């Protein structure tokens, strides 16, 4: 059976977005370039000193065993890498892919014996992660306001609502929680397309037998709905003690307070 070595899912990102590629070709059973192909590669290098390489794929024709061709394809990749590694910028997470003979072969055998460089031009480097299908990690400052956190957040981001507290063993919200509740209300009012899930968590016990975490999430929603936020913008769930920040039982009240929290998850903006 023919095999296909894929060292990273990055290759799929390369096929989904438009970016540059350049191929050089090898003689039968060779992994070093002949003079003509070497000159072609040198020309490409001189024209792309400000580009960035993201991957190199190696290919072979169908002559020889599958195992031999897989190894030959990998040698072709390594050969090209050694020729360009100090001349053109290469991503730190650069990946090599040995396709061997397992691809749609051209009827012209010489076209199958190649290595293909995938790269991004200097003018497109600002969109590098977008081109590769890589989502940039959003860093939200801990001391940012709730409004600022929501503005920075992407769909799926979770934000802890600070200083929302409940009377012990109940879902009744304490008066000192009003400031945080009104911060959330302000955000919901000023972002009419924002939809959230309110997520309740409790501390200190092995199991949330009374569904207290869910009832607390519901109580926050009731408060928002009372303030005329449409209920369809707010879903709720309770995780009990299944997603603690610190192991249960907690070592101190600070850890218990961190576990005993209300979070929102951004569903849409």
C-alpha distance (Angstrom), angle and dihedral (degrees) to the residues before:
residue distance angle dihedral
X1 . . .
X2 3.77 . .
X3 3.78 114.4 .
X4 3.78 132.4 -146.5
X5 3.79 119.4 -153.2
X6 3.80 113.2 -153.8
X7 3.76 113.4 177.7
X8 3.81 96.4 -176.4
X9 3.78 143.5 9.5
X10 3.79 86.5 -122.7
X11 3.80 87.9 93.0
X12 3.79 90.1 68.2
X13 3.78 89.7 54.4
X14 3.78 88.4 53.8
X15 3.77 92.1 55.5
X16 3.79 93.7 48.9
X17 3.79 98.7 55.9
X18 3.75 134.5 51.3
X19 3.80 112.6 -107.8
X20 3.75 139.7 138.8
X21 3.77 128.3 -77.7
X22 3.77 135.5 -179.0
X23 3.81 129.3 -170.5
X24 3.78 135.0 -159.0
X25 3.81 123.7 -167.8
X26 3.79 134.4 -135.4
X27 3.75 136.1 -151.6
X28 3.81 118.9 -112.8
X29 3.83 112.9 -62.6
X30 3.81 91.6 -4.2
X31 3.79 129.4 123.7
X32 3.80 96.2 -177.6
X33 3.80 121.0 79.5
X34 3.79 122.8 -114.2
X35 3.78 118.8 -126.3
X36 3.81 96.5 -90.5
X37 3.80 93.7 50.7
X38 3.81 91.1 43.9
X39 3.79 89.7 55.9
X40 3.81 90.1 48.2
X41 3.80 90.7 51.9
X42 3.82 91.7 47.3
X43 3.79 89.6 53.1
X44 3.79 91.0 50.8
X45 3.80 90.9 48.9
X46 3.81 91.8 52.2
X47 3.78 90.7 50.1
X48 3.79 95.1 46.7
X49 3.78 107.2 43.9
X50 3.82 89.1 124.4
X51 3.81 95.3 45.2
X52 3.80 124.3 94.2
X53 3.81 125.0 -129.5
X54 3.79 116.0 -140.7
X55 3.81 103.1 174.7
X56 3.78 145.9 -7.0
X57 3.81 123.4 -147.8
X58 3.79 123.6 -159.3
X59 3.83 124.5 -151.2
X60 3.80 138.9 -179.8
X61 3.78 138.6 -172.2
X62 3.81 120.5 -106.8
X63 3.79 96.0 -99.2
X64 3.81 109.6 116.2
X65 3.79 133.2 17.3
X66 3.78 122.1 -43.0
X67 3.81 91.9 -116.0
X68 3.79 91.8 51.0
X69 3.80 91.8 49.0
X70 3.80 93.0 48.9
X71 3.80 89.7 54.0
X72 3.80 92.5 44.7
X73 3.80 91.7 51.0
X74 3.80 90.5 51.7
X75 3.80 91.1 49.7
X76 3.81 89.3 52.4
X77 3.78 90.4 53.5
X78 3.80 92.1 48.9
X79 3.80 91.8 47.1
X80 3.81 92.1 54.9
X81 3.78 91.7 43.7
X82 3.79 91.3 55.0
X83 3.81 90.7 51.7
X84 3.80 95.9 51.6
X85 3.81 106.0 27.5
X86 3.80 96.2 99.7
X87 3.79 97.1 32.9
X88 3.81 105.7 52.5
X89 3.81 127.1 35.8
X90 3.79 113.3 -102.6
X91 3.80 125.2 -163.4
X92 3.80 113.3 -105.8
X93 3.79 88.8 -124.4
X94 3.80 92.2 46.6
X95 3.77 111.0 159.0
X96 3.78 132.6 -156.2
X97 3.78 121.7 -149.6
X98 3.80 124.0 -161.0
X99 3.79 105.7 -155.9
X100 3.80 93.6 167.7
X101 3.80 111.4 -178.9
X102 3.81 95.2 -31.8
X103 3.80 101.0 106.6
X104 3.78 136.9 78.9
X105 3.78 101.1 -64.2
X106 3.77 122.4 -140.7
X107 3.79 117.5 -126.8
X108 3.81 85.3 -125.1
X109 3.80 102.8 75.9
X110 3.79 94.8 -157.5
X111 3.82 89.8 63.1
X112 3.80 90.7 59.9
X113 3.80 95.1 57.2
X114 3.78 99.1 77.6
X115 3.77 150.7 110.4
X116 3.79 118.9 -135.8
X117 3.79 123.4 -153.3
X118 3.82 117.1 -152.2
X119 3.78 113.0 -157.3
X120 3.78 145.7 159.8
X121 3.78 122.8 -127.3
X122 3.80 119.7 -124.9
X123 3.81 91.4 -111.2
X124 3.82 90.1 58.8
X125 3.81 99.4 44.0
X126 3.80 91.5 100.0
X127 3.83 86.0 65.3
X128 3.79 94.5 43.1
X129 3.80 97.5 122.2
X130 3.79 91.7 43.0
X131 3.80 91.2 51.7
X132 3.81 91.0 50.0
X133 3.78 93.2 44.9
X134 3.80 92.2 -117.4
X135 3.79 116.6 148.1
X136 3.77 112.2 -137.8
X137 3.78 114.8 -126.0
X138 3.77 111.6 -114.4
X139 3.79 113.1 -136.5
X140 3.79 110.9 -155.6
X141 3.83 114.6 -167.8
X142 3.78 111.9 -121.3
X143 3.80 91.4 -135.0
X144 3.82 94.4 51.1
X145 3.78 118.6 116.9
X146 3.78 119.0 -105.3
X147 3.80 89.0 -107.9
X148 3.81 90.4 54.1
X149 3.80 92.5 46.1
X150 3.79 92.7 52.3
X151 3.80 91.1 47.0
X152 3.82 90.5 54.2
X153 3.79 95.6 40.5
X154 3.78 125.1 101.2
X155 3.77 127.0 -149.8
X156 3.80 106.7 -70.2
X157 3.81 95.1 29.5
X158 3.80 115.2 134.6
X159 3.78 121.3 -146.7
X160 3.80 125.5 -170.1
X161 3.80 114.0 -132.8
X162 3.77 103.8 -136.3
X163 3.79 123.6 -141.1
X164 3.78 97.8 13.6
X165 3.78 104.1 138.4
X166 3.79 137.7 171.3
X167 3.75 134.8 -153.7
X168 3.79 110.0 -93.8
X169 3.81 114.4 -76.9
X170 3.82 92.3 -3.4
X171 3.78 138.6 89.2
X172 3.80 92.5 -128.3
X173 3.80 110.4 123.9
X174 3.79 116.9 -129.0
X175 3.85 119.9 -125.5
X176 3.82 92.9 -115.5
X177 3.81 87.6 66.6
X178 3.80 92.5 69.0
X179 3.79 95.2 92.0
X180 3.82 92.7 56.8
X181 3.79 92.1 42.7
X182 3.78 91.7 54.1
X183 3.80 90.3 47.4
X184 3.80 88.0 56.3
X185 3.80 91.2 45.4
X186 3.81 90.6 51.7
X187 3.81 90.8 51.8
X188 3.80 92.6 48.6
X189 3.80 92.2 48.0
X190 3.79 93.6 49.2
X191 3.79 95.7 44.9
X192 3.82 104.5 51.0
X193 3.82 93.0 176.0
X194 3.80 93.1 52.1
X195 3.80 115.7 114.9
X196 3.77 121.1 -176.7
X197 3.76 142.5 -178.1
X198 3.79 115.2 -137.9
X199 3.80 110.3 -144.2
X200 3.78 123.3 -163.0
X201 3.80 125.7 -154.3
X202 3.79 130.9 179.6
X203 3.78 134.1 -166.1
X204 3.74 145.4 -143.3
X205 3.81 103.2 34.8
X206 3.78 133.9 80.6
X207 3.80 97.5 -126.2
X208 3.80 136.8 21.5
X209 3.78 94.6 -133.3
X210 3.81 94.0 165.9
X211 3.82 95.4 46.8
X212 3.78 87.1 -121.3
X213 3.79 92.8 156.2
X214 3.81 90.8 56.9
X215 3.81 93.0 45.6
X216 3.81 90.5 52.0
X217 3.80 90.6 51.6
X218 3.80 88.9 49.3
X219 3.79 90.8 50.8
X220 3.80 91.6 55.5
X221 3.79 88.6 50.3
X222 3.81 91.4 49.2
X223 3.78 89.1 54.3
X224 3.80 92.3 51.0
X225 3.79 92.8 46.3
X226 3.82 89.3 49.7
X227 3.81 85.7 55.8
X228 3.84 87.6 55.5
X229 3.78 100.4 -101.3
X230 3.84 105.6 146.5
X231 3.78 110.4 -107.1
X232 3.82 92.8 -136.2
X233 3.80 88.3 70.2
X234 3.80 92.1 60.7
X235 3.79 129.7 62.1
X236 3.79 124.2 176.4
X237 3.77 139.3 -151.7
X238 3.78 137.6 168.7
X239 3.78 123.8 -140.4
X240 3.79 97.2 -176.2
X241 3.80 107.0 -161.5
X242 3.81 95.8 -33.2
X243 3.81 95.1 104.8
X244 3.78 106.8 39.7
X245 3.77 122.5 167.9
X246 3.82 89.0 -147.6
X247 3.83 126.8 31.8
X248 3.79 116.9 -92.0
X249 2.97 125.7 -89.9
X250 3.78 89.0 47.9
X251 3.79 120.0 -138.0
X252 3.80 95.6 -132.5
X253 3.80 144.4 -2.8
X254 3.80 92.3 -90.2
X255 3.80 90.7 61.4
X256 3.80 91.5 43.4
X257 3.80 90.7 52.4
X258 3.80 90.5 50.8
X259 3.81 90.9 52.5
X260 3.81 92.1 44.2
X261 3.78 97.5 71.1
X262 3.78 148.4 127.4
X263 3.80 118.9 -131.4
X264 3.75 134.8 -177.6
X265 3.79 124.2 -145.7
X266 3.79 118.4 -154.1
X267 3.82 108.5 -122.3
X268 3.79 98.6 172.8
X269 3.79 138.1 -14.7
